[in-house]
């Protein structure tokens, strides 16, 4: 299942890249929303190979995932991979300079099942895809407005 969103942000590309790679802020935001986030790599700096274990409740069960940065191109984008509960996901954040103070952010997520149980879960999510897609786009738009407000 694929989800994607695109937003134009009234901020320079380096400011947008710094905001999307501020992992300490993202970790704090996730903790406030009830996620358990543990940084697994020893380096506190963002970059290739950064890893996190994320725990959360979904449908009455405790779930756990492992997320790792697998691609890192300064001021252009980040690629990450997530594995957990029979699902494997990849995500990509691409930045395109539109003007000196305008940047296009494109985020895409692709989730694939690895087990029969995960296939059933993903099938139920596909039935709700229009709502998921709408919420995903709303969250990316909110992130874009937040970055603009900081810039």
C-alpha positions in Angstrom: 0.0 0.0 0.0 1.4 3.4 -1.0 0.6 6.8 0.5 2.1 10.1 -0.8 1.7 13.8 -0.3 3.2 16.9 -1.8 3.4 20.4 -0.3 5.0 23.6 -1.3 6.7 25.4 1.7 7.6 29.1 1.8 11.0 28.5 3.3 14.5 27.8 1.9 15.5 24.2 1.2 18.2 24.1 3.9 15.6 25.3 6.5 13.2 22.6 5.4 15.9 19.9 5.5 17.0 20.9 9.0 13.3 20.7 10.2 12.6 17.3 8.7 15.9 15.9 10.1 15.5 17.3 13.6 15.1 13.9 15.1 15.2 15.0 18.7 12.1 17.2 18.1 10.4 14.3 16.2 11.2 11.9 19.1 9.7 14.4 21.6 6.6 14.8 19.4 6.1 11.0 19.2 6.5 10.6 23.0 3.8 13.3 23.5 1.5 11.2 21.3 2.0 8.0 23.4 4.7 6.3 21.4 7.8 4.8 23.1 10.9 5.9 21.2 14.3 4.5 21.8 17.4 5.6 19.8 19.5 2.5 19.1 22.6 4.0 17.5 25.2 5.7 19.7 25.6 8.8 17.5 23.3 11.6 18.5 23.8 13.3 15.1 21.3 12.7 12.3 22.5 10.8 9.3 22.8 7.5 7.5 22.4 4.5 9.8 20.5 6.3 12.6 18.1 3.7 14.1 15.1 3.8 16.5 12.8 1.2 18.1 9.3 2.5 18.3 6.6 0.9 20.4 2.9 1.8 20.2 -0.6 0.5 20.9 -2.7 -0.5 17.9 -6.1 -2.3 18.0 -5.5 -3.2 21.7 -2.1 -4.8 21.2 1.4 -3.5 21.8 3.3 -3.2 18.6 7.0 -2.6 17.9 8.9 -1.5 14.9 12.5 -0.8 14.0 13.2 2.2 11.8 16.6 3.0 10.1 17.8 5.8 7.9 19.0 4.1 4.7 19.5 7.1 2.5 20.7 10.6 3.2 21.4 13.4 0.7 21.8 16.8 2.4 19.3 19.4 1.3 17.7 16.9 -1.0 16.1 14.1 1.0 16.0 11.2 3.3 15.1 7.5 2.9 14.1 5.3 5.8 13.1 1.6 6.2 10.8 0.2 8.9 10.3 -3.4 9.8 7.9 -4.8 12.4 5.0 -7.2 13.0 5.3 -8.8 9.6 5.3 -5.6 7.7 8.1 -3.9 5.8 7.9 -0.3 4.9 10.0 2.3 3.1 9.6 6.0 3.2 11.1 8.7 1.1 11.2 12.5 1.7 12.3 14.5 -1.3 13.0 18.2 -1.4 13.0 20.3 -4.5 14.1 23.9 -4.6 11.4 25.9 -6.4 12.9 29.3 -5.7 15.4 30.8 -3.2 12.7 30.8 -0.4 10.3 28.2 -1.7 10.7 24.4 -1.4 8.5 21.5 -2.5 8.3 18.6 -0.1 7.2 15.2 -1.4 6.8 12.3 1.0 5.9 8.8 0.0 5.4 5.7 2.1 5.1 2.1 0.8 4.1 -0.7 3.1 4.4 -4.4 2.2 3.3 -7.5 4.1 5.7 -10.3 4.9 3.3 -12.7 6.7 -0.3 -13.9 6.2 -1.4 -12.0 9.3 0.2 -8.8 8.1 -1.5 -9.3 4.7 -4.9 -9.4 6.5 -4.0 -6.3 8.4 -2.9 -4.5 5.3 -6.1 -5.6 3.5 -8.2 -4.0 6.2 -6.1 -0.8 5.9 -6.6 -0.8 2.1 -10.4 -0.7 2.7 -9.8 2.5 4.7 -7.2 4.0 2.3 -9.2 7.1 1.3 -9.4 8.2 4.9 -5.8 7.2 5.6 -4.7 9.1 2.5 -6.6 12.2 3.5 -5.2 12.1 7.0 -1.7 11.5 5.7 -2.0 14.6 3.4 -3.4 16.7 6.3 -0.4 15.7 8.5 2.1 16.6 5.8 0.3 20.0 5.2 0.4 20.7 9.0 4.1 19.9 9.0 4.6 22.3 6.1 2.7 25.1 7.9 4.8 24.4 11.0 8.0 24.7 9.1 6.8 27.9 7.5 5.9 29.4 10.9 9.5 28.6 12.2 11.2 30.0 9.1 
